[in-house]
Amino acid sequence: MAMQDPINIVRLSPDSDHVATVASWTYAEWGHLHPNSTAESYRDAFRRECGDGGVPSVFVAMHGNKPVGTAALLAEDMDSRRELTPWLASVFVLPEWRGQGIASTLIRRVEEEAVACGVDHFYLFTPDQQALYRRLGWQDHEELSYRGEDVTIMRRRLEA
């Protein structure tokens, strides 16, 4: 897909028209890790993650007025590792927009937000995107099975 308009990364507010859309992407992608959730409960939780700065924050990549990707900075993303905080979470780009650096741009924006609120390291977990994160400076922290899925927890040290 050609990018005539630039991609802008914006903070998602809880009352944004895009909350339902973006929450539906994350539910479709990761809802299976939360078997007791519904699309509606997921959306309500997602809305609570749309903070106005620091942790939590949700960012959206916008092409014009259309959201095409998202990433979040959350206090917790893995209930079995509550001692690890905060987390880069919910990195997702619509399939037709992948391969254009949008995920990397979203990840960098979350890193900037983390540094701005005094975070010097944070975590993520991924079943299959380790290579992307390693390219961006993340290091493997732990391999484990989380809710039936083999994942890698990765850690990134940030410089202010």
ZAKE-824992 format. One record per residue: residue number from 1; residue in three letters; chain; x, y, z of N, C-alpha, C in turn. Coordinates in steps of 0.05 Angstrom, whole numbers. Example, Ala and Ser with C-alpha at 12.3 -4.5 7.8 and 13.67 -1.06 7.14 Angstrom:
<atoms>
pos:1 code:Ala unit:A n.X:264 n.Y:-114 n.Z:156 ca.X:246 ca.Y:-90 ca.Z:156 c.X:264 c.Y:-66 c.Z:156 $
pos:2 code:Ser unit:A n.X:257 n.Y:-45 n.Z:142 ca.X:273 ca.Y:-21 ca.Z:143 c.X:258 c.Y:1 c.Z:157 $
</atoms>
This chain:
<atoms>
pos:1 code:Met unit:A n.X:17 n.Y:-24 n.Z:0 ca.X:0 ca.Y:0 ca.Z:0 c.X:18 c.Y:25 c.Z:0 $
pos:2 code:Ala unit:A n.X:13 n.Y:44 n.Z:-17 ca.X:29 ca.Y:68 ca.Z:-19 c.X:22 c.Y:87 c.Z:3 $
pos:3 code:Met unit:A n.X:43 n.Y:100 n.Z:13 ca.X:38 ca.Y:120 ca.Z:34 c.X:41 c.Y:148 c.Z:22 $
pos:4 code:Gln unit:A n.X:18 n.Y:159 n.Z:13 ca.X:19 ca.Y:187 ca.Z:3 c.X:21 c.Y:205 c.Z:27 $
pos:5 code:Asp unit:A n.X:4 n.Y:200 n.Z:47 ca.X:4 ca.Y:217 ca.Z:71 c.X:23 c.Y:204 c.Z:91 $
pos:6 code:Pro unit:A n.X:36 n.Y:222 n.Z:107 ca.X:54 ca.Y:211 ca.Z:127 c.X:39 c.Y:196 c.Z:148 $
pos:7 code:Ile unit:A n.X:52 n.Y:178 n.Z:162 ca.X:41 ca.Y:165 ca.Z:185 c.X:46 c.Y:182 c.Z:209 $
pos:8 code:Asn unit:A n.X:26 n.Y:189 n.Z:224 ca.X:29 ca.Y:204 ca.Z:249 c.X:23 c.Y:186 c.Z:273 $
pos:9 code:Ile unit:A n.X:40 n.Y:188 n.Z:293 ca.X:36 ca.Y:172 ca.Z:318 c.X:23 c.Y:191 c.Z:338 $
pos:10 code:Val unit:A n.X:-1 n.Y:183 n.Z:347 ca.X:-16 ca.Y:200 ca.Z:366 c.X:-23 c.Y:184 c.Z:391 $
pos:11 code:Arg unit:A n.X:-26 n.Y:198 n.Z:413 ca.X:-35 ca.Y:185 ca.Z:438 c.X:-66 c.Y:181 c.Z:435 $
pos:12 code:Leu unit:A n.X:-74 n.Y:157 n.Z:442 ca.X:-103 ca.Y:150 ca.Z:441 c.X:-115 c.Y:158 c.Z:468 $
pos:13 code:Ser unit:A n.X:-136 n.Y:174 n.Z:466 ca.X:-151 ca.Y:182 ca.Z:491 c.X:-174 c.Y:163 c.Z:495 $
pos:14 code:Pro unit:A n.X:-183 n.Y:160 n.Z:520 ca.X:-205 ca.Y:141 ca.Z:525 c.X:-231 c.Y:147 c.Z:510 $
pos:15 code:Asp unit:A n.X:-235 n.Y:172 n.Z:503 ca.X:-260 ca.Y:179 ca.Z:489 c.X:-256 c.Y:181 c.Z:459 $
pos:16 code:Ser unit:A n.X:-234 n.Y:172 n.Z:448 ca.X:-229 ca.Y:172 ca.Z:420 c.X:-248 c.Y:154 c.Z:405 $
pos:17 code:Asp unit:A n.X:-255 n.Y:163 n.Z:381 ca.X:-272 ca.Y:146 ca.Z:363 c.X:-258 c.Y:120 c.Z:355 $
pos:18 code:His unit:A n.X:-232 n.Y:120 n.Z:358 ca.X:-216 ca.Y:97 ca.Z:349 c.X:-212 c.Y:75 c.Z:370 $
pos:19 code:Val unit:A n.X:-221 n.Y:80 n.Z:395 ca.X:-217 ca.Y:60 ca.Z:416 c.X:-229 c.Y:33 c.Z:408 $
pos:20 code:Ala unit:A n.X:-253 n.Y:32 n.Z:399 ca.X:-267 ca.Y:7 ca.Z:393 c.X:-252 c.Y:-8 c.Z:371 $
pos:21 code:Thr unit:A n.X:-243 n.Y:6 n.Z:350 ca.X:-229 ca.Y:-6 ca.Z:328 c.X:-203 c.Y:-18 c.Z:337 $
pos:22 code:Val unit:A n.X:-187 n.Y:-2 n.Z:351 ca.X:-160 ca.Y:-12 ca.Z:359 c.X:-163 c.Y:-34 c.Z:380 $
pos:23 code:Ala unit:A n.X:-182 n.Y:-32 n.Z:398 ca.X:-186 ca.Y:-53 ca.Z:418 c.X:-194 c.Y:-79 c.Z:404 $
pos:24 code:Ser unit:A n.X:-210 n.Y:-77 n.Z:383 ca.X:-218 ca.Y:-101 ca.Z:368 c.X:-195 c.Y:-115 c.Z:355 $
pos:25 code:Trp unit:A n.X:-175 n.Y:-100 n.Z:346 ca.X:-150 ca.Y:-112 ca.Z:335 c.X:-136 c.Y:-128 c.Z:356 $
pos:26 code:Thr unit:A n.X:-132 n.Y:-115 n.Z:379 ca.X:-116 ca.Y:-128 ca.Z:400 c.X:-131 c.Y:-152 c.Z:411 $
pos:27 code:Tyr unit:A n.X:-158 n.Y:-151 n.Z:412 ca.X:-173 ca.Y:-173 ca.Z:422 c.X:-171 c.Y:-196 c.Z:402 $
pos:28 code:Ala unit:A n.X:-172 n.Y:-190 n.Z:376 ca.X:-170 ca.Y:-211 ca.Z:355 c.X:-143 c.Y:-224 c.Z:356 $
pos:29 code:Glu unit:A n.X:-122 n.Y:-208 n.Z:362 ca.X:-95 ca.Y:-218 ca.Z:362 c.X:-87 c.Y:-233 c.Z:387 $
pos:30 code:Trp unit:A n.X:-96 n.Y:-223 n.Z:410 ca.X:-87 ca.Y:-234 ca.Z:436 c.X:-109 c.Y:-242 c.Z:455 $
pos:31 code:Gly unit:A n.X:-134 n.Y:-240 n.Z:447 ca.X:-156 ca.Y:-248 ca.Z:464 c.X:-154 c.Y:-276 c.Z:475 $
pos:32 code:His unit:A n.X:-142 n.Y:-294 n.Z:459 ca.X:-139 ca.Y:-322 ca.Z:467 c.X:-122 c.Y:-326 c.Z:492 $
pos:33 code:Leu unit:A n.X:-106 n.Y:-306 n.Z:498 ca.X:-90 ca.Y:-307 ca.Z:523 c.X:-106 c.Y:-299 c.Z:547 $
pos:34 code:His unit:A n.X:-130 n.Y:-289 n.Z:543 ca.X:-148 ca.Y:-280 ca.Z:564 c.X:-175 c.Y:-293 c.Z:561 $
pos:35 code:Pro unit:A n.X:-176 n.Y:-319 n.Z:566 ca.X:-200 ca.Y:-335 ca.Z:559 c.X:-226 c.Y:-326 c.Z:573 $
pos:36 code:Asn unit:A n.X:-224 n.Y:-311 n.Z:595 ca.X:-248 ca.Y:-302 ca.Z:608 c.X:-258 c.Y:-275 c.Z:598 $
pos:37 code:Ser unit:A n.X:-243 n.Y:-264 n.Z:579 ca.X:-251 ca.Y:-237 ca.Z:569 c.X:-270 c.Y:-240 c.Z:545 $
pos:38 code:Thr unit:A n.X:-285 n.Y:-219 n.Z:541 ca.X:-302 ca.Y:-216 ca.Z:518 c.X:-292 c.Y:-192 c.Z:502 $
pos:39 code:Ala unit:A n.X:-301 n.Y:-189 n.Z:478 ca.X:-293 ca.Y:-165 ca.Z:462 c.X:-300 c.Y:-140 c.Z:478 $
pos:40 code:Glu unit:A n.X:-323 n.Y:-140 n.Z:491 ca.X:-332 ca.Y:-116 ca.Z:506 c.X:-314 c.Y:-111 c.Z:531 $
pos:41 code:Ser unit:A n.X:-308 n.Y:-132 n.Z:546 ca.X:-292 ca.Y:-128 ca.Z:570 c.X:-263 c.Y:-120 c.Z:562 $
pos:42 code:Tyr unit:A n.X:-254 n.Y:-131 n.Z:540 ca.X:-228 ca.Y:-124 ca.Z:529 c.X:-227 c.Y:-94 c.Z:522 $
pos:43 code:Arg unit:A n.X:-248 n.Y:-85 n.Z:509 ca.X:-250 ca.Y:-57 ca.Z:500 c.X:-250 c.Y:-39 c.Z:525 $
pos:44 code:Asp unit:A n.X:-265 n.Y:-46 n.Z:546 ca.X:-267 ca.Y:-30 ca.Z:570 c.X:-239 c.Y:-29 c.Z:583 $
pos:45 code:Ala unit:A n.X:-225 n.Y:-51 n.Z:585 ca.X:-199 ca.Y:-51 ca.Z:597 c.X:-180 c.Y:-35 c.Z:580 $
pos:46 code:Phe unit:A n.X:-182 n.Y:-37 n.Z:554 ca.X:-165 ca.Y:-22 ca.Z:535 c.X:-169 c.Y:8 c.Z:540 $
pos:47 code:Arg unit:A n.X:-194 n.Y:16 n.Z:543 ca.X:-201 ca.Y:45 ca.Z:547 c.X:-187 c.Y:55 c.Z:572 $
pos:48 code:Arg unit:A n.X:-186 n.Y:38 n.Z:593 ca.X:-172 ca.Y:46 ca.Z:618 c.X:-142 c.Y:49 c.Z:614 $
pos:49 code:Glu unit:A n.X:-131 n.Y:36 n.Z:594 ca.X:-102 ca.Y:38 ca.Z:588 c.X:-95 c.Y:63 c.Z:573 $
pos:50 code:Cys unit:A n.X:-115 n.Y:78 n.Z:563 ca.X:-110 ca.Y:103 ca.Z:548 c.X:-105 c.Y:126 c.Z:567 $
pos:51 code:Gly unit:A n.X:-82 n.Y:126 n.Z:580 ca.X:-75 ca.Y:147 ca.Z:599 c.X:-67 c.Y:172 c.Z:585 $
pos:52 code:Asp unit:A n.X:-63 n.Y:193 n.Z:601 ca.X:-56 ca.Y:219 ca.Z:589 c.X:-26 c.Y:225 c.Z:590 $
pos:53 code:Gly unit:A n.X:-10 n.Y:205 n.Z:597 ca.X:19 ca.Y:208 ca.Z:597 c.X:31 c.Y:187 c.Z:615 $
pos:54 code:Gly unit:A n.X:55 n.Y:178 n.Z:608 ca.X:69 ca.Y:158 ca.Z:625 c.X:56 c.Y:131 c.Z:623 $
pos:55 code:Val unit:A n.X:54 n.Y:117 n.Z:646 ca.X:43 ca.Y:90 ca.Z:647 c.X:15 c.Y:92 c.Z:660 $
pos:56 code:Pro unit:A n.X:-6 n.Y:84 n.Z:647 ca.X:-7 ca.Y:71 ca.Z:620 c.X:-11 c.Y:92 c.Z:598 $
pos:57 code:Ser unit:A n.X:-3 n.Y:85 n.Z:574 ca.X:-8 ca.Y:101 ca.Z:550 c.X:-12 c.Y:82 c.Z:526 $
pos:58 code:Val unit:A n.X:-29 n.Y:91 n.Z:508 ca.X:-33 ca.Y:76 ca.Z:483 c.X:-28 c.Y:95 c.Z:460 $
pos:59 code:Phe unit:A n.X:-13 n.Y:86 n.Z:441 ca.X:-7 ca.Y:102 ca.Z:417 c.X:-18 c.Y:89 c.Z:392 $
pos:60 code:Val unit:A n.X:-26 n.Y:106 n.Z:373 ca.X:-37 ca.Y:95 ca.Z:348 c.X:-23 c.Y:108 c.Z:325 $
pos:61 code:Ala unit:A n.X:-16 n.Y:92 n.Z:305 ca.X:-5 ca.Y:102 ca.Z:280 c.X:-29 c.Y:109 c.Z:262 $
pos:62 code:Met unit:A n.X:-31 n.Y:134 n.Z:254 ca.X:-53 ca.Y:144 ca.Z:238 c.X:-44 c.Y:151 c.Z:210 $
pos:63 code:His unit:A n.X:-59 n.Y:142 n.Z:190 ca.X:-55 ca.Y:149 ca.Z:162 c.X:-79 c.Y:166 c.Z:155 $
pos:64 code:Gly unit:A n.X:-76 n.Y:193 n.Z:155 ca.X:-99 ca.Y:210 ca.Z:153 c.X:-115 c.Y:207 c.Z:178 $
pos:65 code:Asn unit:A n.X:-141 n.Y:200 n.Z:175 ca.X:-157 ca.Y:195 ca.Z:199 c.X:-163 c.Y:165 c.Z:203 $
pos:66 code:Lys unit:A n.X:-146 n.Y:148 n.Z:192 ca.X:-150 ca.Y:119 ca.Z:194 c.X:-128 c.Y:107 c.Z:211 $
pos:67 code:Pro unit:A n.X:-135 n.Y:93 n.Z:233 ca.X:-114 ca.Y:80 ca.Z:249 c.X:-104 c.Y:56 c.Z:233 $
pos:68 code:Val unit:A n.X:-77 n.Y:52 n.Z:233 ca.X:-65 ca.Y:30 ca.Z:219 c.X:-47 c.Y:13 c.Z:237 $
pos:69 code:Gly unit:A n.X:-42 n.Y:22 n.Z:262 ca.X:-25 ca.Y:7 ca.Z:280 c.X:-27 c.Y:18 c.Z:308 $
pos:70 code:Thr unit:A n.X:-17 n.Y:2 n.Z:328 ca.X:-18 ca.Y:11 ca.Z:356 c.X:5 c.Y:-1 c.Z:372 $
pos:71 code:Ala unit:A n.X:10 n.Y:11 n.Z:395 ca.X:29 ca.Y:1 ca.Z:414 c.X:23 c.Y:14 c.Z:441 $
pos:72 code:Ala unit:A n.X:29 n.Y:1 n.Z:463 ca.X:22 ca.Y:12 ca.Z:489 c.X:45 c.Y:9 c.Z:509 $
pos:73 code:Leu unit:A n.X:44 n.Y:26 n.Z:529 ca.X:62 ca.Y:25 ca.Z:552 c.X:44 c.Y:19 c.Z:577 $
pos:74 code:Leu unit:A n.X:48 n.Y:-5 n.Z:588 ca.X:30 ca.Y:-14 ca.Z:610 c.X:46 c.Y:-22 c.Z:634 $
pos:75 code:Ala unit:A n.X:33 n.Y:-19 n.Z:658 ca.X:46 ca.Y:-28 ca.Z:683 c.X:50 c.Y:-58 c.Z:683 $
pos:76 code:Glu unit:A n.X:30 n.Y:-72 n.Z:672 ca.X:31 ca.Y:-101 ca.Z:673 c.X:20 c.Y:-113 c.Z:648 $
pos:77 code:Asp unit:A n.X:33 n.Y:-134 n.Z:638 ca.X:24 ca.Y:-148 ca.Z:614 c.X:24 c.Y:-178 c.Z:617 $
pos:78 code:Met unit:A n.X:35 n.Y:-188 n.Z:639 ca.X:37 ca.Y:-217 ca.Z:643 c.X:33 c.Y:-222 c.Z:673 $
pos:79 code:Asp unit:A n.X:9 n.Y:-233 n.Z:679 ca.X:2 ca.Y:-236 ca.Z:707 c.X:20 c.Y:-255 c.Z:723 $
pos:80 code:Ser unit:A n.X:35 n.Y:-272 n.Z:708 ca.X:53 ca.Y:-290 ca.Z:722 c.X:81 c.Y:-277 c.Z:727 $
pos:81 code:Arg unit:A n.X:85 n.Y:-253 n.Z:718 ca.X:110 ca.Y:-239 ca.Z:723 c.X:104 c.Y:-210 c.Z:732 $
pos:82 code:Arg unit:A n.X:88 n.Y:-208 n.Z:753 ca.X:80 ca.Y:-181 ca.Z:762 c.X:104 c.Y:-164 c.Z:772 $
pos:83 code:Glu unit:A n.X:126 n.Y:-178 n.Z:779 ca.X:150 ca.Y:-163 ca.Z:789 c.X:164 c.Y:-148 c.Z:766 $
pos:84 code:Leu unit:A n.X:158 n.Y:-155 n.Z:741 ca.X:170 ca.Y:-141 ca.Z:719 c.X:151 c.Y:-118 c.Z:710 $
pos:85 code:Thr unit:A n.X:162 n.Y:-94 n.Z:709 ca.X:146 ca.Y:-71 ca.Z:701 c.X:164 c.Y:-48 c.Z:693 $
pos:86 code:Pro unit:A n.X:154 n.Y:-31 n.Z:675 ca.X:130 ca.Y:-33 ca.Z:658 c.X:136 c.Y:-49 c.Z:633 $
pos:87 code:Trp unit:A n.X:115 n.Y:-50 n.Z:616 ca.X:116 ca.Y:-67 ca.Z:592 c.X:110 c.Y:-51 c.Z:567 $
pos:88 code:Leu unit:A n.X:124 n.Y:-58 n.Z:545 ca.X:115 ca.Y:-51 ca.Z:518 c.X:95 c.Y:-72 c.Z:510 $
pos:89 code:Ala unit:A n.X:72 n.Y:-65 n.Z:502 ca.X:51 ca.Y:-85 ca.Z:497 c.X:34 c.Y:-77 c.Z:472 $
pos:90 code:Ser unit:A n.X:20 n.Y:-97 n.Z:462 ca.X:0 ca.Y:-93 ca.Z:441 c.X:11 c.Y:-80 c.Z:416 $
pos:91 code:Val unit:A n.X:36 n.Y:-87 n.Z:408 ca.X:47 ca.Y:-76 ca.Z:384 c.X:33 c.Y:-91 c.Z:361 $
pos:92 code:Phe unit:A n.X:19 n.Y:-76 n.Z:344 ca.X:3 ca.Y:-88 ca.Z:323 c.X:1 c.Y:-68 c.Z:300 $
pos:93 code:Val unit:A n.X:6 n.Y:-78 n.Z:275 ca.X:2 ca.Y:-62 ca.Z:251 c.X:-16 c.Y:-79 c.Z:233 $
pos:94 code:Leu unit:A n.X:-36 n.Y:-65 n.Z:220 ca.X:-54 ca.Y:-79 ca.Z:202 c.X:-36 c.Y:-93 c.Z:180 $
pos:95 code:Pro unit:A n.X:-44 n.Y:-118 n.Z:173 ca.X:-28 ca.Y:-134 ca.Z:154 c.X:-20 c.Y:-119 c.Z:129 $
pos:96 code:Glu unit:A n.X:-38 n.Y:-104 n.Z:117 ca.X:-32 ca.Y:-90 ca.Z:92 c.X:-13 c.Y:-66 c.Z:95 $
pos:97 code:Trp unit:A n.X:-7 n.Y:-59 n.Z:120 ca.X:12 ca.Y:-37 ca.Z:126 c.X:39 c.Y:-46 c.Z:137 $
pos:98 code:Arg unit:A n.X:42 n.Y:-72 n.Z:139 ca.X:67 ca.Y:-83 ca.Z:150 c.X:90 c.Y:-79 c.Z:131 $
pos:99 code:Gly unit:A n.X:115 n.Y:-80 n.Z:142 ca.X:139 ca.Y:-78 ca.Z:125 c.X:147 c.Y:-50 c.Z:118 $
pos:100 code:Gln unit:A n.X:134 n.Y:-30 n.Z:131 ca.X:140 ca.Y:-2 ca.Z:124 c.X:152 c.Y:13 c.Z:148 $
pos:101 code:Gly unit:A n.X:160 n.Y:-1 n.Z:169 ca.X:173 ca.Y:12 ca.Z:192 c.X:153 c.Y:23 c.Z:212 $
pos:102 code:Ile unit:A n.X:127 n.Y:18 n.Z:209 ca.X:108 ca.Y:29 ca.Z:227 c.X:111 c.Y:18 c.Z:255 $
pos:103 code:Ala unit:A n.X:115 n.Y:-9 n.Z:257 ca.X:118 ca.Y:-21 ca.Z:284 c.X:142 c.Y:-9 c.Z:298 $
pos:104 code:Ser unit:A n.X:165 n.Y:-6 n.Z:283 ca.X:189 ca.Y:5 ca.Z:295 c.X:184 c.Y:34 c.Z:305 $
pos:105 code:Thr unit:A n.X:169 n.Y:50 n.Z:289 ca.X:163 ca.Y:77 ca.Z:297 c.X:146 c.Y:78 c.Z:322 $
pos:106 code:Leu unit:A n.X:126 n.Y:60 n.Z:324 ca.X:109 ca.Y:58 ca.Z:348 c.X:126 c.Y:50 c.Z:372 $
pos:107 code:Ile unit:A n.X:143 n.Y:30 n.Z:369 ca.X:160 ca.Y:21 ca.Z:391 c.X:178 c.Y:44 c.Z:401 $
pos:108 code:Arg unit:A n.X:190 n.Y:59 n.Z:382 ca.X:207 ca.Y:82 ca.Z:390 c.X:190 c.Y:103 c.Z:405 $
pos:109 code:Arg unit:A n.X:165 n.Y:107 n.Z:397 ca.X:148 ca.Y:126 ca.Z:411 c.X:143 c.Y:117 c.Z:440 $
pos:110 code:Val unit:A n.X:138 n.Y:91 n.Z:444 ca.X:133 ca.Y:81 ca.Z:471 c.X:159 c.Y:83 c.Z:487 $
pos:111 code:Glu unit:A n.X:182 n.Y:78 n.Z:475 ca.X:207 ca.Y:81 ca.Z:489 c.X:211 c.Y:110 c.Z:498 $
pos:112 code:Glu unit:A n.X:205 n.Y:130 n.Z:480 ca.X:207 ca.Y:158 ca.Z:488 c.X:189 c.Y:164 c.Z:512 $
pos:113 code:Glu unit:A n.X:164 n.Y:153 n.Z:511 ca.X:146 ca.Y:158 ca.Z:533 c.X:157 c.Y:147 c.Z:559 $
pos:114 code:Ala unit:A n.X:168 n.Y:123 n.Z:558 ca.X:180 ca.Y:110 ca.Z:581 c.X:202 c.Y:127 c.Z:593 $
pos:115 code:Val unit:A n.X:221 n.Y:136 n.Z:576 ca.X:243 ca.Y:153 ca.Z:585 c.X:232 c.Y:179 c.Z:598 $
pos:116 code:Ala unit:A n.X:212 n.Y:191 n.Z:585 ca.X:201 ca.Y:216 ca.Z:594 c.X:189 c.Y:214 c.Z:622 $
pos:117 code:Cys unit:A n.X:180 n.Y:190 n.Z:630 ca.X:168 ca.Y:187 ca.Z:657 c.X:188 c.Y:172 c.Z:675 $
pos:118 code:Gly unit:A n.X:214 n.Y:172 n.Z:668 ca.X:234 ca.Y:162 ca.Z:687 c.X:239 c.Y:132 c.Z:687 $
pos:119 code:Val unit:A n.X:229 n.Y:118 n.Z:667 ca.X:234 ca.Y:89 ca.Z:666 c.X:261 c.Y:84 c.Z:653 $
pos:120 code:Asp unit:A n.X:278 n.Y:67 n.Z:666 ca.X:304 ca.Y:62 ca.Z:654 c.X:306 c.Y:34 c.Z:641 $
pos:121 code:His unit:A n.X:285 n.Y:17 n.Z:645 ca.X:284 ca.Y:-8 ca.Z:631 c.X:255 c.Y:-18 c.Z:631 $
pos:122 code:Phe unit:A n.X:249 n.Y:-33 n.Z:610 ca.X:222 ca.Y:-45 ca.Z:610 c.X:222 c.Y:-70 c.Z:594 $
pos:123 code:Tyr unit:A n.X:199 n.Y:-84 n.Z:592 ca.X:197 ca.Y:-111 ca.Z:583 c.X:176 c.Y:-114 c.Z:561 $
pos:124 code:Leu unit:A n.X:177 n.Y:-136 n.Z:547 ca.X:156 ca.Y:-144 ca.Z:529 c.X:156 c.Y:-174 c.Z:528 $
pos:125 code:Phe unit:A n.X:135 n.Y:-186 n.Z:518 ca.X:137 ca.Y:-215 ca.Z:511 c.X:126 c.Y:-219 c.Z:483 $
pos:126 code:Thr unit:A n.X:138 n.Y:-238 n.Z:469 ca.X:130 ca.Y:-244 ca.Z:442 c.X:134 c.Y:-273 c.Z:436 $
pos:127 code:Pro unit:A n.X:115 n.Y:-286 n.Z:421 ca.X:119 ca.Y:-313 ca.Z:412 c.X:137 c.Y:-315 c.Z:387 $
pos:128 code:Asp unit:A n.X:137 n.Y:-294 n.Z:370 ca.X:149 ca.Y:-297 ca.Z:344 c.X:162 c.Y:-273 c.Z:332 $
pos:129 code:Gln unit:A n.X:165 n.Y:-251 n.Z:346 ca.X:177 ca.Y:-227 ca.Z:335 c.X:204 c.Y:-220 c.Z:348 $
pos:130 code:Gln unit:A n.X:218 n.Y:-240 n.Z:359 ca.X:243 ca.Y:-235 ca.Z:372 c.X:263 c.Y:-220 c.Z:354 $
pos:131 code:Ala unit:A n.X:264 n.Y:-228 n.Z:329 ca.X:284 ca.Y:-216 ca.Z:311 c.X:279 c.Y:-186 c.Z:308 $
pos:132 code:Leu unit:A n.X:254 n.Y:-177 n.Z:305 ca.X:248 ca.Y:-149 ca.Z:303 c.X:258 c.Y:-134 c.Z:328 $
pos:133 code:Tyr unit:A n.X:251 n.Y:-145 n.Z:351 ca.X:258 ca.Y:-131 ca.Z:376 c.X:289 c.Y:-131 c.Z:380 $
pos:134 code:Arg unit:A n.X:302 n.Y:-153 n.Z:373 ca.X:331 ca.Y:-153 ca.Z:376 c.X:344 c.Y:-132 c.Z:359 $
pos:135 code:Arg unit:A n.X:334 n.Y:-128 n.Z:335 ca.X:344 ca.Y:-106 ca.Z:317 c.X:341 c.Y:-79 c.Z:330 $
pos:136 code:Leu unit:A n.X:320 n.Y:-76 n.Z:346 ca.X:315 ca.Y:-50 ca.Z:359 c.X:328 c.Y:-47 c.Z:386 $
pos:137 code:Gly unit:A n.X:346 n.Y:-66 n.Z:393 ca.X:361 ca.Y:-63 ca.Z:418 c.X:351 c.Y:-79 c.Z:442 $
pos:138 code:Trp unit:A n.X:330 n.Y:-95 n.Z:438 ca.X:319 ca.Y:-111 ca.Z:460 c.X:336 c.Y:-136 c.Z:464 $
pos:139 code:Gln unit:A n.X:338 n.Y:-146 n.Z:489 ca.X:353 ca.Y:-170 ca.Z:495 c.X:335 c.Y:-191 c.Z:507 $
pos:140 code:Asp unit:A n.X:341 n.Y:-216 n.Z:501 ca.X:325 ca.Y:-238 ca.Z:513 c.X:329 c.Y:-238 c.Z:543 $
pos:141 code:His unit:A n.X:307 n.Y:-242 n.Z:558 ca.X:307 ca.Y:-242 ca.Z:587 c.X:300 c.Y:-270 c.Z:597 $
pos:142 code:Glu unit:A n.X:280 n.Y:-282 n.Z:585 ca.X:270 ca.Y:-308 ca.Z:595 c.X:252 c.Y:-321 c.Z:574 $
pos:143 code:Glu unit:A n.X:255 n.Y:-348 n.Z:572 ca.X:237 ca.Y:-364 ca.Z:555 c.X:217 c.Y:-378 c.Z:573 $
pos:144 code:Leu unit:A n.X:192 n.Y:-378 n.Z:566 ca.X:173 ca.Y:-392 ca.Z:582 c.X:147 c.Y:-398 c.Z:566 $
pos:145 code:Ser unit:A n.X:131 n.Y:-415 n.Z:578 ca.X:105 ca.Y:-420 ca.Z:567 c.X:85 c.Y:-403 c.Z:582 $
pos:146 code:Tyr unit:A n.X:70 n.Y:-386 n.Z:567 ca.X:50 ca.Y:-369 ca.Z:579 c.X:23 c.Y:-375 c.Z:568 $
pos:147 code:Arg unit:A n.X:6 n.Y:-386 n.Z:585 ca.X:-22 ca.Y:-393 ca.Z:577 c.X:-22 c.Y:-411 c.Z:552 $
pos:148 code:Gly unit:A n.X:-3 n.Y:-430 n.Z:551 ca.X:-2 ca.Y:-449 ca.Z:530 c.X:13 c.Y:-440 c.Z:505 $
pos:149 code:Glu unit:A n.X:26 n.Y:-417 n.Z:506 ca.X:41 ca.Y:-407 ca.Z:483 c.X:70 c.Y:-403 c.Z:492 $
pos:150 code:Asp unit:A n.X:89 n.Y:-413 n.Z:475 ca.X:118 ca.Y:-409 ca.Z:481 c.X:125 c.Y:-381 c.Z:473 $
pos:151 code:Val unit:A n.X:135 n.Y:-366 n.Z:493 ca.X:142 ca.Y:-338 ca.Z:488 c.X:169 c.Y:-331 c.Z:500 $
pos:152 code:Thr unit:A n.X:180 n.Y:-309 n.Z:490 ca.X:205 ca.Y:-298 ca.Z:501 c.X:198 c.Y:-272 c.Z:514 $
pos:153 code:Ile unit:A n.X:206 n.Y:-269 n.Z:540 ca.X:205 ca.Y:-243 ca.Z:552 c.X:231 c.Y:-229 c.Z:544 $
pos:154 code:Met unit:A n.X:229 n.Y:-204 n.Z:535 ca.X:252 ca.Y:-189 ca.Z:527 c.X:254 c.Y:-164 c.Z:544 $
pos:155 code:Arg unit:A n.X:278 n.Y:-153 n.Z:547 ca.X:283 ca.Y:-130 ca.Z:564 c.X:298 c.Y:-109 c.Z:549 $
pos:156 code:Arg unit:A n.X:293 n.Y:-84 n.Z:554 ca.X:308 ca.Y:-63 ca.Z:541 c.X:315 c.Y:-42 c.Z:562 $
pos:157 code:Arg unit:A n.X:341 n.Y:-36 n.Z:563 ca.X:351 ca.Y:-14 ca.Z:580 c.X:350 c.Y:12 c.Z:564 $
pos:158 code:Leu unit:A n.X:339 n.Y:32 n.Z:577 ca.X:336 ca.Y:58 ca.Z:564 c.X:355 c.Y:79 c.Z:575 $
pos:159 code:Glu unit:A n.X:364 n.Y:96 n.Z:557 ca.X:382 ca.Y:118 ca.Z:565 c.X:366 c.Y:144 c.Z:564 $
pos:160 code:Ala unit:A n.X:366 n.Y:159 n.Z:585 ca.X:351 ca.Y:184 ca.Z:585 c.X:366 c.Y:205 c.Z:568 $
</atoms>
